[in-house]
Amino acid sequence: MSTLTELQKELQQLADPNQQAILQRFFKTGIGQYGEGDIFLGIKVPIQRKVARKYQTLSLTDIQTLLQSQIHEHRITALILLTYRYLKASDTQKQALFEFYLHNTQHINNWDLVDISAPKIVGDYLLDKPREILYQLAHSTSLWERRIAIIATMIFIKHNDFNDTLELAYILLNDKHDLIHKAVGWMLREVGKRDQKREESFLKKHHQKMPRTMLRYAIEKFDDQKRQFYLKK
């Protein structure tokens, strides 16, 4: 049976110093930046997925250990493993994994960690359930919990269910962080791909108050004339 130690050793052997330097800059790990102190090995996500497939028998305790690591690739591998486990889980097991995820949001602390996991676990679990937890997360002081709230709705959008995305987008309109502006704009754009009238109904009410980055992400797929209309606020 594959062990946690073997997984950690394999990831360490895959470390790429050149890629490490690039990722340290890209994910803003400097003092005062959103990823301050995050440590990278320099391993691309497709390689981490390939490694994770070999370690799907790891216990939830081992996944927890990975998730608590200061090394970014340990945490993202833990979340990849969690999504693999969730996919095969029974309804009872899915609830336990959902609760595990919410108890560990302090370790899901960069945008790629959120984006790779929130729709597949939080969003999927809530598809047929009440969604109050997303509104609690949207009001959190944690940047990452707020991002989890809006990004989780990607799975709802794929089922042509837009209400929560739009309500959460409204709640987050005045958020101060660029990473929330991008996330909200992205989800609005996804709504628009499936129902542009629905997205535009939201934009016509709120585009003048939206942060510029949020608006630009939201209208990215519009034709030039329509983009210019919304940009002239």
MILO-366205 format. One record per atom (N, C-alpha, C): x, y, z. Coordinates in pm, whole numbers, plus 50000, padded with zeros to 5 digits. Example, Ala and Ser with C-alpha at 12.3 -4.5 7.8 and 13.67 -1.06 7.14 Angstrom:
BEGIN
513194943150780
512304955050780
513204967050780
512854977550708
513674989450714
512905000350787
***
This chain:
BEGIN
500854987950000
500005000050000
500895012650000
500545022049916
501325034449909
501195042350038
502265048850077
502275056050204
502455071050182
502095078350285
502265092850284
503735096650263
504625089650329
506055092450316
506515090650171
506025080150106
506385077649966
505885088849876
504665093449902
504105104549823
504935117149841
505245120449964
506045132449991
507425131549925
508015119549932
509325117449870
509245119049718
508185113649658
508035114649513
507855129149470
507065136749544
506875150849511
508205158449524
508965155249628
510255161949648
511205159149532
511165146849481
512035143149369
511635150349239
510365154549231
509865161349112
510075176549118
510625181249229
510815195749246
511675201449132
511265213349088
511935220148977
512275234349022
513535237049053
513925250249106
513545261849014
513665259948883
513305270748791
511805273648797
511005263048796
509555264748805
509155270148942
509905266049042
509645270749179
509725286049186
510765291749128
510935306349130
509805313349057
509375307548946
508265313348869
506985313248952
506695301749015
505455300349091
505455309149217
506625310549280
506705319149399
506285333449363
506685337949244
506295351449202
504835351949159
504415342049081
503065341949024
501995341549132
502265333949239
501265332549345
501485342249461
502245352849436
502355364149528
502715359749671
503905353949684
504315348549814
505175358249895
505335370449845
506155380249916
505485385750040
506255393150119
505735399150242
504575408450211
503455406250280
502275414650262
501385410650146
501825400850066
501015396349953
500085385049997
499085381749912
498055372349955
498615358249982
499715354349917
500285341149938
501535341450024
501645351450108
502875353250188
503285340450259
504545336450241
505075324950311
504825311550246
504005311150141
503725298450074
505015293050011
505245280250026
506465273749976
506115264849858
506815266349748
506555258549627
507725249249597
507385237449545
508395228249494
508635230649345
507625236249278
507755238949136
507235227549048
506095221649089
505525210249015
504205214748953
504045212548824
502815216448755
501675206948792
500455212248785
499275204848831
499075191548758
499205190748625
499015177748560
499935166848614
501155170548652
502085160848710
501605156748849
501085166348926
500575163149059
499365153849050
498525155948950
497375146948931
497845132648903
498865131548821
499395118348785
499945111448909
500635119048993
501175113449117
500025109449210
499035118249223
497935115849317
497175103049284
497055099849157
496305087749117
496905075149177
498195075549205
498875063749259
498675062349410
498135072949473
498045073049620
496615074649669
495655069449594
494255071349629
493815063349752
494675054249798
494335046549918
494785053550046
495405065150036
495825072350157
494615075150246
494825074450374
493755076950471
493415091950476
492265094850529
491865108850546
492825115850644
493345108350738
494345113950832
495585118350757
496025110150661
497195113750580
496895125850491
495705126250436
495295137750354
495295150450440
494825149050563
494835160450657
496265165350680
497185156050698
498595159650718
499135167350598
498845162450479
499255169550357
498655183450351
497385184450387
496675197150377
497215207450476
497805202750584
498355211850684
499795215850654
500355210550546
501745213350511
501915227750464
503085233350488
503415246550436
503755246150288
503965234050235
504335232550094
503085232350007
503025241249912
501845243249829
501445230349757
502405223549699
502095211349623
501555200249713
501915200049840
501325190449932
499835193349948
499505206149965
498105209749987
497255207149863
497815210649745
497015208649624
496855193749594
497875185749623
497755171249605
496725165649702
496705170749824
495685166449921
494275169149868
494095180849808
492765184449757
492405176349633
493375173449550
493125164549435
492695150849485
493395145649587
493015132749645
491615133249704
491285144549766
489955146049826
488865145849718
489125152349604
488125152149495
487985138149437
489085130649426
489005116749379
488165108449475
488395110349604
487665102649705
486185106349704
485915119249690
484525123849689
483755117649571
484395116749457
483755111649336
483255097349355
483965089449435
483625075349454
482815072849581
482535083449656
481945081849790
480445079449786
479955073049891
478515071749914
477975085149963
476665086649972
476075099250019
476565102750160
476625092750247
477095095050384
478565099450384
479365092850303
480785096450293
480965110350233
480115113850136
480205127150076
479925138050180
478985135650266
478705145250372
479915147050463
480545135850498
481725136550584
482875144050516
483045141950385
484105148850311
483805163750296
482535167050276
482085180950271
482405187950404
482075181350514
482335187150646
483835188150673
484585178150630
486045178450642
486605190650568
486105192850449
486555204150366
486305217450439
485105219050491
484755231750558
485545233750687
485945222850750
486735223950873
488195227250844
488565226750716
489975228850679
490185240550585
489245249850582
489365260950487
490585269750514
491095269450638
492295277550666
493505272350589
493445259850544
494555254150467
494305254750315
493085258450277
492745259850135
492935274650103
494195278750102
494525292850118
495315298650000
494915294849881
495355301849760
494305299449654
494285307849552
493155307249459
493105294349380
494245288449347
494225275949272
493715264449357
493995264749486
493495254549578
491975255049585
491445267049593
489985268849593
489385264049462
489955268549352
489335266249221
489335251549182
490345244049228
490465230049190
489535221049271
488985226549380
488245217949473
486845222549510
486615235549520
485315240349571
484115235749488
484155236749354
482995231949277
482775216949291
483855209249295
483765194749294
483325188849427
483525196349535
483135191349667
481995199649725
482235212449749
481195220849810
480015222549715
480295226249592
479215228449496
478415215849470
479125204949444
478425192449413
477565187849531
478105188749651
477345184249768
476055192249786
476125205149755
474975213949779
473985214349662
474255206949558
473375207449440
471895205549476
471615196049563
470225192849597
469935195749744
470665205449800
470515208449943
470425223549967
469945227650085
469965241950118
471385247450113
471515260150079
472835265850050
473215277550141
472645277850259
472935288950350
474415290250381
475115279050385
476545279350417
477315288250321
476895288850194
477605297150097
477485311950134
476345315850189
476135329850227
476945333150353
477095323350441
477975325350557
479415327250511
479845318850418
481205319950365
481415333250293
480395337850221
480515350350145
480695362350237
480255361150362
480415372150459
481625370050549
482425359950521
483595356850604
484665367550592
485465368850696
486635377750689
487765371150609
487645358250583
488665350950508
488455352750358
489455358050291
489425359350146
489105346050080
489715335350130
489585322250066
488205316350086
487605318650201
486225313950222
485255321550132
485495334350113
484635342050022
484785336749879
486015333449841
486225328049706
485575314149693
485675305949796
485015292949794
483515294749768
482905304649834
481465306649820
481055308849675
481735317649605
481335320949468
481795310249368
482995304949386
483515295049292
482755281849302
482275278549420
481485266149437
480265266149346
479755277949312
478535278549232
478765274949086
480005272749046
480275268448909
479445256048874
479315246848970
478575234548943
477085237448926
476575247548997
475165251348979
474955256948839
475885265448797
475805271548664
475755260848557
476565250348573
476585239448475
475255232148468
474455233548574
473095227748576
472035238448546
472485249748489
471575260748452
470785266248571
471445266248685
470875271748809
471735283848847
471205295848825
472015308048835
471715316548958
470645313349030
470175322449134
471225325249241
471865314849291
472825316949400
474075324249351
474505321249229
475645328449174
475365343449172
474195347149125
473855361349112
473655367949249
473065360649342
472885366349477
474225368149547
475085358249533
476415359349595
477255370149526
477095371349394
477795382049322
477385395749376
476115397349405
475635409949462
476255412449600
476305402149683
476895403449816
478355407649807
479045402549705
480495404749692
480855416749604
479855424149560
480115435649471
481115445449529
481045447649658
481895457749720
483115451849789
483405439249760
484595433049818
485835440849776
486795441349863
488005449449838
489095441949764
488995428649755
490135421049703
489995417549555
491075419849485
491135417149341
490785402549307
491175393249393
490895379149365
489415375849375
488675383649450
487215382049453
486595388849331
487145400249292
486655406949170
486775397449051
487915390849039
488135381548928
487195369548935
487025364149056
486165352349073
484715355449040
484225366749090
482835370549063
482635373248914
483555380748854
483445383448711
483465370748628
484305361448667
484405348548598
483075340948606
482475340348726
481215333048741
480075340048666
480085353348664
479075360448585
479235357348437
480475356648392
480745353148252
480235339048220
480395329848315
479905316248296
478385315848287
477735324048369
476265325248358
475905330148218
476625340448172
476325346348041
476515336747925
477425327247939
477625317447832
476375308947811
475615307247919
474425298747912
473135306847901
473165318947955
471965327447951
472425342147958
472735347747842
473285361247839
472275371547890
470995369347866
469985378647915
470005379348067
470215367848129
470255367548275
471465375148327
472605373248264
473795380648305
473595395548283
473065399248170
472885413548139
471865420048229
470875412648272
469915418148367
470625422348495
471575414048538
472385417348656
473305429148627
473955428948512
474915439548479
474245453148466
473065453548406
472385466348386
472035472948519
471805464648621
471505470048754
472765474448829
473865467248804
475005468648895
476325472448830
476415473248697
477725475048635
478415488148675
477625498348706
478235511148742
478935510748878
478545500948961
479165499849093
480235489049098
480335481048992
481255469748993
482695474348981
483615467949055
485035470649032
485385467748887
486335475248834
486645474348691
487085460248650
487895453848734
488355440348701
487175430648694
486275431548789
485085422948790
484275424848663
484075437448626
483295440348507
483985435048381
485275437248371
486005432648251
485945417348237
486085410348347
485955395748341
484545391748298
483545398648351
482145395048325
481755397048179
482325407048113
481905410447977
482895405747870
483835397647911
484925393647821
484435387247692
483325379747696
482835372647579
481825380647497
481515392747541
480565401047466
481235406547341
480415410547243
480995417147126
481495431047165
482315436947081
483005449347116
482035460547149
480965461647074
479985472347096
479355471047234
479015458947270
478375456747400
479375458947514
480615454547493
481635457047596
481805471947621
481885479647513
482065494147527
480885500547600
479695495347576
478505500647645
478665499447797
479105487747841
479215485547985
480455492648044
481485494247965
482685500748017
482515515748034
481565521547962
481315535947973
480385538548091
480925536948211
480055538948326
480325552248393
***
